[in-house]
Amino acid sequence: MSAITRQLLSNVKTLPPALQEEALHFVEFLTLKINQSTQSLARENNEPNGPKLAQLMTEIAQRGSAFQGIEDPAAWQREIRKDRPLPGRE
């Protein structure tokens, strides 16, 4: 058993049962997070998305209607990039 594991066990034993349960939930959360990250990396490594992205871009270009409604591209870009207040942070 590692020193960190011993320290964790020692500290958790001193907590009231409700907080021990909360510590357990946190460890379970971390385990899920690691598993999801591992699965996500595996998916990314096994499925290159370059060809799919190129296909989607070709399909959009073939429609001929992409960005058709934009009269002044420079003004549109300035408007899109304009800073706006974040919700709940006025």
N, CA, C and O atoms as a GROMACS GRO file, in nm:
protein
  360
    1MET      N    1   0.086  -0.118   0.000
    1MET     CA    2   0.000   0.000   0.000
    1MET      C    3   0.090   0.123   0.000
    1MET      O    4   0.186   0.132   0.077
    2SER      N    5   0.058   0.218  -0.087
    2SER     CA    6   0.140   0.338  -0.098
    2SER      C    7   0.116   0.432   0.021
    2SER      O    8   0.017   0.419   0.094
    3ALA      N    9   0.207   0.524   0.038
    3ALA     CA   10   0.196   0.621   0.148
    3ALA      C   11   0.071   0.708   0.129
    3ALA      O   12   0.004   0.744   0.227
    4ILE      N   13   0.040   0.741   0.006
    4ILE     CA   14  -0.078   0.824  -0.020
    4ILE      C   15  -0.205   0.748   0.017
    4ILE      O   16  -0.296   0.804   0.077
    5THR      N   17  -0.210   0.620  -0.019
    5THR     CA   18  -0.328   0.539   0.014
    5THR      C   19  -0.345   0.529   0.165
    5THR      O   20  -0.456   0.542   0.216
    6ARG      N   21  -0.235   0.506   0.236
    6ARG     CA   22  -0.241   0.499   0.383
    6ARG      C   23  -0.290   0.630   0.441
    6ARG      O   24  -0.372   0.631   0.533
    7GLN      N   25  -0.240   0.742   0.388
    7GLN     CA   26  -0.281   0.873   0.438
    7GLN      C   27  -0.430   0.897   0.410
    7GLN      O   28  -0.502   0.947   0.496
    8LEU      N   29  -0.475   0.861   0.290
    8LEU     CA   30  -0.617   0.877   0.257
    8LEU      C   31  -0.704   0.796   0.352
    8LEU      O   32  -0.802   0.848   0.406
    9LEU      N   33  -0.669   0.670   0.373
    9LEU     CA   34  -0.747   0.585   0.463
    9LEU      C   35  -0.748   0.641   0.604
    9LEU      O   36  -0.852   0.643   0.670
   10SER      N   37  -0.634   0.685   0.650
   10SER     CA   38  -0.624   0.741   0.785
   10SER      C   39  -0.713   0.864   0.799
   10SER      O   40  -0.785   0.879   0.898
   11ASN      N   41  -0.709   0.951   0.700
   11ASN     CA   42  -0.790   1.074   0.706
   11ASN      C   43  -0.938   1.043   0.694
   11ASN      O   44  -1.019   1.103   0.765
   12VAL      N   45  -0.974   0.952   0.605
   12VAL     CA   46  -1.116   0.920   0.586
   12VAL      C   47  -1.175   0.856   0.711
   12VAL      O   48  -1.291   0.881   0.745
   13LYS      N   49  -1.097   0.775   0.781
   13LYS     CA   50  -1.146   0.710   0.903
   13LYS      C   51  -1.184   0.810   1.011
   13LYS      O   52  -1.267   0.781   1.097
   14THR      N   53  -1.124   0.929   1.008
   14THR     CA   54  -1.153   1.030   1.111
   14THR      C   55  -1.279   1.111   1.079
   14THR      O   56  -1.327   1.186   1.163
   15LEU      N   57  -1.331   1.096   0.958
   15LEU     CA   58  -1.449   1.173   0.917
   15LEU      C   59  -1.577   1.108   0.968
   15LEU      O   60  -1.582   0.987   0.989
   16PRO      N   61  -1.682   1.189   0.987
   16PRO     CA   62  -1.813   1.132   1.020
   16PRO      C   63  -1.864   1.050   0.900
   16PRO      O   64  -1.822   1.074   0.787
   17PRO      N   65  -1.955   0.956   0.924
   17PRO     CA   66  -2.003   0.868   0.817
   17PRO      C   67  -2.055   0.942   0.693
   17PRO      O   68  -2.032   0.897   0.581
   18ALA      N   69  -2.124   1.053   0.711
   18ALA     CA   70  -2.177   1.127   0.596
   18ALA      C   71  -2.063   1.179   0.507
   18ALA      O   72  -2.073   1.175   0.384
   19LEU      N   73  -1.956   1.227   0.570
   19LEU     CA   74  -1.843   1.277   0.492
   19LEU      C   75  -1.761   1.162   0.432
   19LEU      O   76  -1.702   1.177   0.326
   20GLN      N   77  -1.759   1.047   0.500
   20GLN     CA   78  -1.694   0.930   0.441
   20GLN      C   79  -1.765   0.890   0.312
   20GLN      O   80  -1.702   0.855   0.213
   21GLU      N   81  -1.898   0.895   0.317
   21GLU     CA   82  -1.977   0.863   0.198
   21GLU      C   83  -1.949   0.964   0.086
   21GLU      O   84  -1.939   0.927  -0.031
   22GLU      N   85  -1.937   1.091   0.124
   22GLU     CA   86  -1.906   1.194   0.024
   22GLU      C   87  -1.768   1.170  -0.037
   22GLU      O   88  -1.749   1.187  -0.158
   23ALA      N   89  -1.672   1.130   0.046
   23ALA     CA   90  -1.538   1.099  -0.005
   23ALA      C   91  -1.544   0.981  -0.103
   23ALA      O   92  -1.476   0.982  -0.206
   24LEU      N   93  -1.624   0.881  -0.070
   24LEU     CA   94  -1.642   0.766  -0.159
   24LEU      C   95  -1.700   0.810  -0.292
   24LEU      O   96  -1.654   0.766  -0.398
   25HIS      N   97  -1.802   0.897  -0.288
   25HIS     CA   98  -1.862   0.946  -0.412
   25HIS      C   99  -1.760   1.023  -0.496
   25HIS      O  100  -1.761   1.014  -0.618
   26PHE      N  101  -1.674   1.098  -0.430
   26PHE     CA  102  -1.573   1.173  -0.503
   26PHE      C  103  -1.474   1.079  -0.571
   26PHE      O  104  -1.435   1.101  -0.686
   27VAL      N  105  -1.434   0.975  -0.501
   27VAL     CA  106  -1.342   0.876  -0.560
   27VAL      C  107  -1.409   0.807  -0.679
   27VAL      O  108  -1.345   0.784  -0.781
   28GLU      N  109  -1.537   0.775  -0.666
   28GLU     CA  110  -1.610   0.714  -0.778
   28GLU      C  111  -1.618   0.810  -0.896
   28GLU      O  112  -1.606   0.768  -1.011
   29PHE      N  113  -1.638   0.938  -0.868
   29PHE     CA  114  -1.641   1.040  -0.973
   29PHE      C  115  -1.507   1.045  -1.046
   29PHE      O  116  -1.503   1.048  -1.168
   30LEU      N  117  -1.398   1.046  -0.970
   30LEU     CA  118  -1.265   1.051  -1.031
   30LEU      C  119  -1.240   0.927  -1.117
   30LEU      O  120  -1.180   0.937  -1.224
   31THR      N  121  -1.285   0.811  -1.070
   31THR     CA  122  -1.270   0.687  -1.146
   31THR      C  123  -1.345   0.697  -1.278
   31THR      O  124  -1.292   0.660  -1.383
   32LEU      N  125  -1.469   0.746  -1.274
   32LEU     CA  126  -1.547   0.764  -1.396
   32LEU      C  127  -1.478   0.862  -1.491
   32LEU      O  128  -1.474   0.840  -1.612
   33LYS      N  129  -1.426   0.969  -1.436
   33LYS     CA  130  -1.360   1.072  -1.517
   33LYS      C  131  -1.239   1.013  -1.590
   33LYS      O  132  -1.219   1.040  -1.709
   34ILE      N  133  -1.161   0.932  -1.521
   34ILE     CA  134  -1.044   0.868  -1.584
   34ILE      C  135  -1.089   0.773  -1.693
   34ILE      O  136  -1.031   0.772  -1.802
   35ASN      N  137  -1.192   0.693  -1.666
   35ASN     CA  138  -1.241   0.597  -1.765
   35ASN      C  139  -1.292   0.669  -1.888
   35ASN      O  140  -1.266   0.625  -2.001
   36GLN      N  141  -1.365   0.778  -1.870
   36GLN     CA  142  -1.418   0.853  -1.984
   36GLN      C  143  -1.305   0.916  -2.064
   36GLN      O  144  -1.311   0.918  -2.187
   37SER      N  145  -1.203   0.968  -1.997
   37SER     CA  146  -1.090   1.027  -2.067
   37SER      C  147  -1.017   0.921  -2.149
   37SER      O  148  -0.978   0.946  -2.263
   38THR      N  149  -0.999   0.804  -2.090
   38THR     CA  150  -0.932   0.695  -2.160
   38THR      C  151  -1.011   0.653  -2.282
   38THR      O  152  -0.954   0.632  -2.390
   39GLN      N  153  -1.143   0.639  -2.266
   39GLN     CA  154  -1.227   0.600  -2.379
   39GLN      C  155  -1.226   0.708  -2.487
   39GLN      O  156  -1.223   0.676  -2.606
   40SER      N  157  -1.229   0.833  -2.446
   40SER     CA  158  -1.228   0.944  -2.542
   40SER      C  159  -1.098   0.944  -2.621
   40SER      O  160  -1.100   0.963  -2.743
   41LEU      N  161  -0.985   0.925  -2.553
   41LEU     CA  162  -0.857   0.921  -2.622
   41LEU      C  163  -0.851   0.803  -2.718
   41LEU      O  164  -0.799   0.816  -2.829
   42ALA      N  165  -0.904   0.689  -2.677
   42ALA     CA  166  -0.904   0.572  -2.764
   42ALA      C  167  -0.985   0.600  -2.890
   42ALA      O  168  -0.944   0.563  -3.000
   43ARG      N  169  -1.100   0.664  -2.875
   43ARG     CA  170  -1.184   0.697  -2.990
   43ARG      C  171  -1.111   0.793  -3.083
   43ARG      O  172  -1.112   0.775  -3.205
   44GLU      N  173  -1.047   0.894  -3.025
   44GLU     CA  174  -0.976   0.992  -3.106
   44GLU      C  175  -0.862   0.926  -3.182
   44GLU      O  176  -0.838   0.959  -3.298
   45ASN      N  177  -0.791   0.835  -3.118
   45ASN     CA  178  -0.677   0.770  -3.182
   45ASN      C  179  -0.720   0.671  -3.289
   45ASN      O  180  -0.646   0.649  -3.385
   46ASN      N  181  -0.837   0.612  -3.275
   46ASN     CA  182  -0.882   0.510  -3.369
   46ASN      C  183  -0.962   0.566  -3.485
   46ASN      O  184  -0.972   0.502  -3.590
   47GLU      N  185  -1.018   0.684  -3.470
   47GLU     CA  186  -1.108   0.737  -3.572
   47GLU      C  187  -1.062   0.876  -3.616
   47GLU      O  188  -1.109   0.976  -3.561
   48PRO      N  189  -0.973   0.884  -3.714
   48PRO     CA  190  -0.936   1.016  -3.761
   48PRO      C  191  -1.056   1.085  -3.826
   48PRO      O  192  -1.131   1.022  -3.900
   49ASN      N  193  -1.073   1.212  -3.797
   49ASN     CA  194  -1.191   1.281  -3.848
   49ASN      C  195  -1.161   1.372  -3.966
   49ASN      O  196  -1.251   1.441  -4.014
   50GLY      N  197  -1.038   1.374  -4.013
   50GLY     CA  198  -1.001   1.459  -4.127
   50GLY      C  199  -1.082   1.430  -4.252
   50GLY      O  200  -1.139   1.522  -4.310
   51PRO      N  201  -1.089   1.303  -4.296
   51PRO     CA  202  -1.167   1.273  -4.416
   51PRO      C  203  -1.315   1.308  -4.400
   51PRO      O  204  -1.377   1.358  -4.494
   52LYS      N  205  -1.370   1.283  -4.284
   52LYS     CA  206  -1.512   1.315  -4.262
   52LYS      C  207  -1.534   1.466  -4.267
   52LYS      O  208  -1.632   1.513  -4.325
   53LEU      N  209  -1.443   1.541  -4.206
   53LEU     CA  210  -1.453   1.687  -4.209
   53LEU      C  211  -1.443   1.738  -4.352
   53LEU      O  212  -1.518   1.827  -4.391
   54ALA      N  213  -1.350   1.683  -4.430
   54ALA     CA  214  -1.335   1.725  -4.570
   54ALA      C  215  -1.463   1.696  -4.648
   54ALA      O  216  -1.506   1.778  -4.731
   55GLN      N  217  -1.524   1.581  -4.623
   55GLN     CA  218  -1.648   1.545  -4.692
   55GLN      C  219  -1.760   1.644  -4.656
   55GLN      O  220  -1.833   1.689  -4.744
   56LEU      N  221  -1.773   1.676  -4.528
   56LEU     CA  222  -1.876   1.771  -4.485
   56LEU      C  223  -1.855   1.909  -4.547
   56LEU      O  224  -1.950   1.974  -4.589
   57MET      N  225  -1.730   1.953  -4.551
   57MET     CA  226  -1.701   2.084  -4.610
   57MET      C  227  -1.734   2.085  -4.760
   57MET      O  228  -1.784   2.184  -4.812
   58THR      N  229  -1.705   1.975  -4.828
   58THR     CA  230  -1.738   1.963  -4.971
   58THR      C  231  -1.888   1.970  -4.991
   58THR      O  232  -1.936   2.037  -5.083
   59GLU      N  233  -1.964   1.900  -4.907
   59GLU     CA  234  -2.110   1.901  -4.918
   59GLU      C  235  -2.165   2.042  -4.897
   59GLU      O  236  -2.256   2.084  -4.969
   60ILE      N  237  -2.112   2.114  -4.801
   60ILE     CA  238  -2.157   2.251  -4.776
   60ILE      C  239  -2.125   2.340  -4.896
   60ILE      O  240  -2.208   2.420  -4.938
   61ALA      N  241  -2.004   2.325  -4.950
   61ALA     CA  242  -1.964   2.406  -5.065
   61ALA      C  243  -2.051   2.376  -5.187
   61ALA      O  244  -2.083   2.467  -5.264
   62GLN      N  245  -2.089   2.251  -5.206
   62GLN     CA  246  -2.171   2.212  -5.321
   62GLN      C  247  -2.312   2.271  -5.313
   62GLN      O  248  -2.375   2.292  -5.416
   63ARG      N  249  -2.360   2.296  -5.195
   63ARG     CA  250  -2.492   2.358  -5.181
   63ARG      C  251  -2.495   2.498  -5.240
   63ARG      O  252  -2.596   2.543  -5.292
   64GLY      N  253  -2.383   2.566  -5.230
   64GLY     CA  254  -2.372   2.701  -5.285
   64GLY      C  255  -2.442   2.808  -5.204
   64GLY      O  256  -2.446   2.924  -5.247
   65SER      N  257  -2.495   2.774  -5.090
   65SER     CA  258  -2.569   2.872  -5.011
   65SER      C  259  -2.498   2.912  -4.882
   65SER      O  260  -2.550   2.992  -4.805
   66ALA      N  261  -2.380   2.857  -4.859
   66ALA     CA  262  -2.308   2.888  -4.736
   66ALA      C  263  -2.268   3.036  -4.735
   66ALA      O  264  -2.205   3.083  -4.830
   67PHE      N  265  -2.303   3.105  -4.633
   67PHE     CA  266  -2.268   3.247  -4.612
   67PHE      C  267  -2.331   3.339  -4.716
   67PHE      O  268  -2.287   3.453  -4.731
   68GLN      N  269  -2.431   3.292  -4.789
   68GLN     CA  270  -2.494   3.373  -4.893
   68GLN      C  271  -2.566   3.495  -4.836
   68GLN      O  272  -2.574   3.599  -4.902
   69GLY      N  273  -2.616   3.484  -4.716
   69GLY     CA  274  -2.691   3.593  -4.656
   69GLY      C  275  -2.604   3.703  -4.597
   69GLY      O  276  -2.657   3.801  -4.545
   70ILE      N  277  -2.473   3.690  -4.604
   70ILE     CA  278  -2.382   3.790  -4.546
   70ILE      C  279  -2.346   3.891  -4.654
   70ILE      O  280  -2.277   3.859  -4.751
   71GLU      N  281  -2.394   4.014  -4.636
   71GLU     CA  282  -2.371   4.118  -4.737
   71GLU      C  283  -2.232   4.180  -4.723
   71GLU      O  284  -2.163   4.202  -4.822
   72ASP      N  285  -2.190   4.208  -4.598
   72ASP     CA  286  -2.059   4.270  -4.574
   72ASP      C  287  -1.980   4.177  -4.482
   72ASP      O  288  -1.998   4.180  -4.360
   73PRO      N  289  -1.891   4.094  -4.538
   73PRO     CA  290  -1.818   3.996  -4.457
   73PRO      C  291  -1.736   4.059  -4.344
   73PRO      O  292  -1.729   4.002  -4.235
   74ALA      N  293  -1.675   4.175  -4.368
   74ALA     CA  294  -1.594   4.239  -4.264
   74ALA      C  295  -1.681   4.283  -4.147
   74ALA      O  296  -1.644   4.264  -4.032
   75ALA      N  297  -1.797   4.342  -4.177
   75ALA     CA  298  -1.889   4.384  -4.070
   75ALA      C  299  -1.943   4.264  -3.995
   75ALA      O  300  -1.956   4.267  -3.872
   76TRP      N  301  -1.974   4.158  -4.067
   76TRP     CA  302  -2.024   4.035  -4.004
   76TRP      C  303  -1.919   3.979  -3.907
   76TRP      O  304  -1.952   3.939  -3.795
   77GLN      N  305  -1.793   3.976  -3.953
   77GLN     CA  306  -1.686   3.923  -3.869
   77GLN      C  307  -1.666   4.009  -3.744
   77GLN      O  308  -1.647   3.956  -3.634
   78ARG      N  309  -1.671   4.141  -3.758
   78ARG     CA  310  -1.658   4.229  -3.641
   78ARG      C  311  -1.770   4.203  -3.542
   78ARG      O  312  -1.747   4.199  -3.421
   79GLU      N  313  -1.892   4.186  -3.591
   79GLU     CA  314  -2.007   4.162  -3.504
   79GLU      C  315  -1.994   4.028  -3.432
   79GLU      O  316  -2.023   4.018  -3.313
   80ILE      N  317  -1.951   3.926  -3.503
   80ILE     CA  318  -1.935   3.792  -3.443
   80ILE      C  319  -1.830   3.794  -3.333
   80ILE      O  320  -1.845   3.729  -3.230
   81ARG      N  321  -1.723   3.869  -3.356
   81ARG     CA  322  -1.611   3.871  -3.261
   81ARG      C  323  -1.630   3.970  -3.146
   81ARG      O  324  -1.548   3.974  -3.054
   82LYS      N  325  -1.736   4.048  -3.150
   82LYS     CA  326  -1.760   4.149  -3.046
   82LYS      C  327  -1.777   4.082  -2.910
   82LYS      O  328  -1.850   3.983  -2.896
   83ASP      N  329  -1.710   4.137  -2.809
   83ASP     CA  330  -1.724   4.084  -2.673
   83ASP      C  331  -1.864   4.111  -2.622
   83ASP      O  332  -1.919   4.220  -2.639
   84ARG      N  333  -1.919   4.012  -2.558
   84ARG     CA  334  -2.052   4.024  -2.498
   84ARG      C  335  -2.042   3.981  -2.352
   84ARG      O  336  -1.961   3.895  -2.318
   85PRO      N  337  -2.125   4.040  -2.266
   85PRO     CA  338  -2.123   3.997  -2.125
   85PRO      C  339  -2.169   3.852  -2.113
   85PRO      O  340  -2.261   3.808  -2.182
   86LEU      N  341  -2.104   3.780  -2.026
   86LEU     CA  342  -2.142   3.642  -2.001
   86LEU      C  343  -2.270   3.638  -1.918
   86LEU      O  344  -2.290   3.723  -1.832
   87PRO      N  345  -2.356   3.540  -1.943
   87PRO     CA  346  -2.480   3.530  -1.865
   87PRO      C  347  -2.451   3.517  -1.715
   87PRO      O  348  -2.366   3.438  -1.675
   88GLY      N  349  -2.520   3.595  -1.636
   88GLY     CA  350  -2.503   3.589  -1.491
   88GLY      C  351  -2.381   3.663  -1.440
   88GLY      O  352  -2.352   3.657  -1.321
   89ARG      N  353  -2.310   3.734  -1.527
   89ARG     CA  354  -2.189   3.807  -1.485
   89ARG      C  355  -2.195   3.953  -1.529
   89ARG      O  356  -2.099   4.006  -1.585
   90GLU      N  357  -2.306   4.017  -1.503
   90GLU     CA  358  -2.322   4.157  -1.545
   90GLU      C  359  -2.233   4.248  -1.468
   90GLU      O  360  -2.234   4.369  -1.491
   0.00000   0.00000   0.00000
